[in-house]
Amino acid sequence: MGGNETRTLWISVGVAFFAIFMLYSWSETQKSEVAKKYGATKRVVVAASDIAEMETIDESKLEVIDQPQDFIQPEAVSDPEAAVGQVAAVPIKKGEQLLQTKLLLPGPDTGLSMEVSPGKRAITMPIDDMRGVSRLLRPGDRIDIVAALDYGRGGDQRREVRTILQDVVVLATGLNVVNKIPRRFELDSNGRTINRINLSANTTFTSITIEAKPEEVQQLVYILATAPGSMFTVLRHPNDRLQAPTRSTVIEDILQKPVLMRTPAANEPTAQPLPGAAPRIMPPTGPLAAPIQPPKPAVQPRGSFREL
């Protein structure tokens, strides 16, 4: 590279730095003039995109900009962390300032209808430490529901255990609704300070709300109305979406004994299998193994009656 080319390069670099300096000086001058005219600027949180009513707010929907103090509305949010996890009480347009008066804390006031999938229904079932995986369930978890049901009468009463629902999503644990952000914000007693509550540490709930198909909801209501303590929840891995068919479990399965077919009494109604359960057909053993032959009609000996 010759001397002229080197000099030209350094001149270009110098001109570029000078242009950057002039642009920075101009922007600072403009900022000073705006601050002098409208007052000092302040950070404010605005919507980065349209937010629908009752929609949960996350980081992707927020943007922080500088606005003159005279243009900032009362109750405007200045920290995006204070708005993340809350629910929009009204529609918020793109570029609109987020106000505390337009935000709601997730809970019973915000409702649960927007979290229910189309074509499904939300239903609540009671749990405890034993039936609810030690209350380690969280909104958004996926579970199976296992029921232990009795049928029959008297000495012929039997119990079967089977999985009635698989891959069921938990919409809420108590009053904590499903939320991508595992935290909730609440005002303290004086109504001024916002406290952050970690939902992962809440184990005070005594019920969970799940979603299911209408016909599955009817089965759950039947069990809740007849034997509410017979249902248990089983926690799944979030990536395990397989719904494999399962057979019922009876006491013979645990004792590893054959299941015999039982003939009900003449005045006893036949027990109906559980909905969707495969019939348990076992070959007869012992005296039942030989087929029962119908009695042959008696043959009258010839000449044993008088012809009229």
C-alpha positions as CSV (number, residue, x, y, z in Angstrom):
1,M,0.0,0.0,0.0
2,G,1.4,3.3,-1.1
3,G,1.8,6.5,1.0
4,N,-1.2,8.2,-0.7
5,E,-3.5,5.3,0.0
6,T,-2.5,5.1,3.7
7,R,-3.1,8.8,4.0
8,T,-6.5,8.5,2.4
9,L,-7.4,5.7,4.7
10,W,-6.5,7.7,7.8
11,I,-8.4,10.7,6.5
12,S,-11.5,8.5,6.0
13,V,-11.2,7.1,9.5
14,G,-10.8,10.6,10.9
15,V,-13.9,11.9,9.0
16,A,-15.9,8.9,10.3
17,F,-15.0,9.6,13.9
18,F,-15.7,13.3,13.4
19,A,-19.2,12.4,12.0
20,I,-19.9,10.1,14.9
21,F,-18.9,12.9,17.3
22,M,-21.1,15.4,15.6
23,L,-24.1,13.0,15.6
24,Y,-23.6,12.4,19.3
25,S,-23.3,16.1,20.0
26,W,-26.5,16.8,18.0
27,S,-28.4,14.0,19.8
28,E,-27.3,15.4,23.2
29,T,-28.3,18.9,22.1
30,Q,-31.7,17.6,21.0
31,K,-32.2,15.7,24.3
32,S,-31.3,18.8,26.3
33,E,-33.7,20.9,24.3
34,V,-36.5,18.3,24.8
35,A,-35.7,18.1,28.5
36,K,-35.7,21.9,28.8
37,K,-39.0,22.2,27.0
38,Y,-40.9,19.2,28.4
39,G,-38.9,18.3,31.5
40,A,-36.6,15.4,32.3
41,T,-37.2,12.0,30.7
42,K,-38.1,8.9,32.6
43,R,-38.3,5.2,31.8
44,V,-41.7,3.8,31.2
45,V,-43.0,0.4,30.1
46,V,-45.1,0.2,26.9
47,A,-46.7,-2.7,25.0
48,A,-44.4,-4.1,22.4
49,S,-47.4,-5.7,20.7
50,D,-51.2,-5.8,21.1
51,I,-52.3,-7.5,24.3
52,A,-55.7,-9.0,24.4
53,E,-58.1,-8.8,27.4
54,M,-57.4,-11.4,30.1
55,E,-54.1,-12.4,28.4
56,T,-51.1,-13.2,30.6
57,I,-48.2,-10.7,30.1
58,D,-44.7,-12.0,29.5
59,E,-41.4,-10.3,28.7
60,S,-41.9,-10.6,24.9
61,K,-44.9,-8.3,25.1
62,L,-43.1,-5.4,26.9
63,E,-40.7,-2.7,25.9
64,V,-39.0,0.0,27.9
65,I,-38.6,3.5,26.5
66,D,-37.7,7.0,27.7
67,Q,-40.5,9.5,27.9
68,P,-40.7,13.1,29.1
69,Q,-42.2,13.2,32.6
70,D,-45.0,15.4,31.5
71,F,-46.1,12.6,29.0
72,I,-46.1,9.8,31.5
73,Q,-49.5,8.9,32.8
74,P,-50.3,8.3,36.4
75,E,-49.9,4.7,37.7
76,A,-47.6,3.9,34.7
77,V,-45.3,0.9,35.2
78,S,-41.6,1.7,35.1
79,D,-40.2,-1.8,35.8
80,P,-41.1,-4.6,33.4
81,E,-40.7,-7.2,36.2
82,A,-43.7,-5.6,38.0
83,A,-45.9,-6.4,35.0
84,V,-44.6,-9.8,34.0
85,G,-47.0,-12.5,35.1
86,Q,-50.0,-10.2,35.5
87,V,-53.2,-10.3,33.4
88,A,-54.5,-7.5,31.2
89,A,-57.8,-6.3,32.5
90,V,-58.6,-4.5,29.2
91,P,-57.1,-4.7,25.7
92,I,-53.8,-2.8,25.5
93,K,-52.6,-1.5,22.1
94,K,-49.0,-1.5,20.8
95,G,-47.1,1.4,22.2
96,E,-49.6,2.1,24.9
97,Q,-48.2,2.7,28.4
98,L,-48.9,-0.1,30.9
99,L,-50.9,1.2,33.9
100,Q,-51.4,-0.6,37.2
101,T,-55.1,0.1,36.9
102,K,-55.2,-2.0,33.7
103,L,-53.5,-5.0,35.2
104,L,-54.8,-7.8,37.4
105,L,-53.1,-10.4,39.5
106,P,-53.6,-14.0,38.4
107,G,-56.2,-15.6,40.5
108,P,-60.0,-16.1,40.9
109,D,-60.7,-12.6,39.7
110,T,-59.1,-13.2,36.3
111,G,-61.0,-16.4,35.7
112,L,-59.9,-19.6,34.1
113,S,-62.0,-19.8,30.9
114,M,-59.3,-18.6,28.6
115,E,-57.0,-21.4,29.8
116,V,-59.5,-24.2,28.9
117,S,-58.9,-25.8,25.5
118,P,-61.8,-25.6,23.0
119,G,-64.0,-28.7,23.2
120,K,-62.9,-29.5,26.8
121,R,-64.2,-28.6,30.2
122,A,-62.6,-27.7,33.5
123,I,-63.4,-29.7,36.6
124,T,-62.1,-29.6,40.2
125,M,-61.2,-32.6,42.2
126,P,-60.0,-32.8,45.9
127,I,-56.6,-34.1,46.8
128,D,-54.4,-34.6,49.8
129,D,-50.8,-35.6,50.4
130,M,-51.4,-39.2,49.4
131,R,-53.7,-38.7,46.4
132,G,-52.0,-35.5,45.2
133,V,-48.3,-36.5,44.9
134,S,-47.6,-34.8,48.3
135,R,-49.0,-31.6,46.8
136,L,-46.0,-31.3,44.5
137,L,-48.3,-30.7,41.5
138,R,-48.0,-27.3,39.7
139,P,-50.2,-25.5,37.2
140,G,-49.2,-26.8,33.7
141,D,-48.2,-30.3,34.9
142,R,-49.6,-33.3,33.1
143,I,-51.0,-36.2,35.2
144,D,-52.8,-39.5,35.0
145,I,-55.9,-40.3,37.1
146,V,-56.2,-43.7,38.7
147,A,-59.4,-44.9,40.4
148,A,-60.2,-47.8,42.7
149,L,-63.8,-48.7,42.3
150,D,-66.0,-51.3,44.0
151,Y,-68.9,-53.2,42.4
152,G,-71.0,-56.2,43.3
153,R,-72.9,-57.0,46.4
154,G,-72.3,-58.7,49.7
155,G,-69.7,-61.4,49.7
156,D,-69.3,-61.0,45.9
157,Q,-68.2,-57.4,46.1
158,R,-65.0,-56.8,44.2
159,R,-62.6,-53.9,43.7
160,E,-60.8,-53.0,40.5
161,V,-58.1,-50.4,40.0
162,R,-57.6,-48.8,36.6
163,T,-56.3,-45.7,34.9
164,I,-59.4,-43.8,33.8
165,L,-57.6,-40.7,32.3
166,Q,-54.1,-40.2,30.8
167,D,-52.1,-37.1,29.9
168,V,-54.4,-34.6,31.7
169,V,-53.2,-31.0,32.1
170,V,-53.5,-29.3,35.5
171,L,-55.1,-25.9,35.0
172,A,-54.9,-24.8,38.6
173,T,-53.7,-25.9,42.0
174,G,-56.1,-24.3,44.4
175,L,-56.4,-20.6,43.3
176,N,-53.1,-20.6,41.4
177,V,-54.0,-20.7,37.7
178,V,-51.8,-22.0,34.9
179,N,-49.1,-19.5,34.0
180,K,-45.9,-19.7,32.1
181,I,-44.2,-17.6,34.7
182,P,-43.9,-19.7,38.0
183,R,-44.6,-16.7,40.2
184,R,-47.4,-14.5,41.3
185,F,-47.6,-10.9,42.6
186,E,-49.8,-9.7,45.5
187,L,-50.2,-6.4,47.3
188,D,-49.3,-6.4,50.9
189,S,-51.7,-5.4,53.7
190,N,-51.1,-1.6,53.2
191,G,-51.8,-1.9,49.5
192,R,-48.6,-0.2,48.4
193,T,-45.8,-2.9,48.2
194,I,-46.0,-5.7,45.7
195,N,-44.7,-9.0,47.0
196,R,-43.6,-11.8,44.7
197,I,-44.8,-15.2,45.6
198,N,-43.1,-18.3,44.3
199,L,-45.7,-20.7,43.1
200,S,-43.3,-23.6,43.2
201,A,-43.2,-23.5,47.0
202,N,-47.0,-23.3,47.6
203,T,-48.4,-26.5,49.1
204,T,-51.4,-25.2,50.9
205,F,-54.0,-26.1,48.2
206,T,-56.5,-28.9,48.8
207,S,-57.9,-29.2,45.2
208,I,-56.7,-29.2,41.6
209,T,-58.5,-28.2,38.5
210,I,-58.0,-30.2,35.3
211,E,-59.4,-30.2,31.8
212,A,-61.1,-33.1,30.2
213,K,-63.6,-34.1,27.5
214,P,-67.3,-33.8,28.3
215,E,-67.8,-37.5,28.5
216,E,-64.7,-37.9,30.7
217,V,-66.1,-35.1,33.0
218,Q,-69.3,-37.1,33.4
219,Q,-67.3,-40.2,34.6
220,L,-65.3,-38.0,37.0
221,V,-68.5,-36.5,38.4
222,Y,-70.0,-40.0,38.9
223,I,-66.9,-41.0,40.9
224,L,-66.8,-37.8,42.9
225,A,-70.5,-38.2,43.7
226,T,-70.2,-41.9,44.8
227,A,-66.6,-42.4,46.0
228,P,-64.6,-39.1,46.0
229,G,-61.7,-40.6,47.9
230,S,-61.1,-43.3,45.4
231,M,-59.2,-41.2,42.8
232,F,-55.4,-40.8,42.8
233,T,-53.2,-38.5,40.7
234,V,-50.0,-39.8,39.0
235,L,-47.4,-37.2,37.8
236,R,-46.0,-37.6,34.3
237,H,-42.9,-36.2,32.7
238,P,-43.8,-33.0,30.7
239,N,-42.5,-34.6,27.5
240,D,-44.2,-37.9,27.9
241,R,-47.4,-37.6,25.9
242,L,-48.0,-41.4,25.2
243,Q,-51.4,-42.8,26.1
244,A,-50.9,-46.5,26.3
245,P,-53.9,-48.8,27.0
246,T,-53.9,-50.3,30.5
247,R,-55.8,-53.2,32.0
248,S,-57.6,-53.2,35.3
249,T,-55.9,-54.6,38.4
250,V,-57.7,-56.9,40.9
251,I,-56.6,-58.7,44.0
252,E,-55.8,-61.9,42.0
253,D,-53.2,-59.9,40.0
254,I,-51.4,-58.9,43.2
255,L,-51.6,-62.4,44.7
256,Q,-50.7,-63.9,41.3
257,K,-53.7,-66.2,41.3
258,P,-55.9,-67.1,38.3
259,V,-59.1,-65.1,37.9
260,L,-62.1,-67.5,37.9
261,M,-65.4,-66.7,36.1
262,R,-68.1,-66.3,38.7
263,T,-71.7,-67.2,37.9
264,P,-74.1,-64.7,39.6
265,A,-77.0,-65.9,41.6
266,A,-80.5,-65.9,40.0
267,N,-81.6,-62.8,41.9
268,E,-78.4,-60.9,41.5
269,P,-77.8,-58.4,38.8
270,T,-74.8,-58.9,36.6
271,A,-72.0,-56.5,37.4
272,Q,-71.1,-54.2,34.5
273,P,-67.5,-53.7,33.6
274,L,-65.9,-50.2,33.9
275,P,-66.4,-47.9,30.9
276,G,-63.7,-48.8,28.3
277,A,-62.3,-51.7,30.3
278,A,-61.6,-54.9,28.4
279,P,-63.6,-57.9,29.6
280,R,-61.6,-60.4,31.7
281,I,-62.3,-63.8,30.1
282,M,-60.5,-66.7,31.7
283,P,-61.0,-70.4,30.8
284,P,-62.9,-72.3,33.4
285,T,-61.1,-74.8,35.6
286,G,-62.0,-77.7,37.9
287,P,-65.6,-78.8,37.7
288,L,-66.5,-76.0,35.4
289,A,-64.1,-77.3,32.7
290,A,-66.5,-80.1,31.6
291,P,-69.4,-78.8,29.5
292,I,-72.8,-79.3,31.1
293,Q,-75.0,-81.6,28.9
294,P,-78.7,-80.9,28.8
295,P,-80.9,-83.7,30.3
296,K,-82.2,-86.2,27.8
297,P,-86.0,-86.5,27.5
298,A,-87.4,-89.6,29.1
299,V,-88.4,-92.4,26.7
300,Q,-91.7,-94.0,27.4
301,P,-91.6,-97.8,26.9
302,R,-93.8,-99.1,24.2
303,G,-97.2,-100.3,25.5
304,S,-96.9,-98.5,28.8
305,F,-100.1,-96.5,28.3
306,R,-103.6,-97.3,27.3
307,E,-104.8,-96.2,23.9
308,L,-108.3,-94.6,24.0
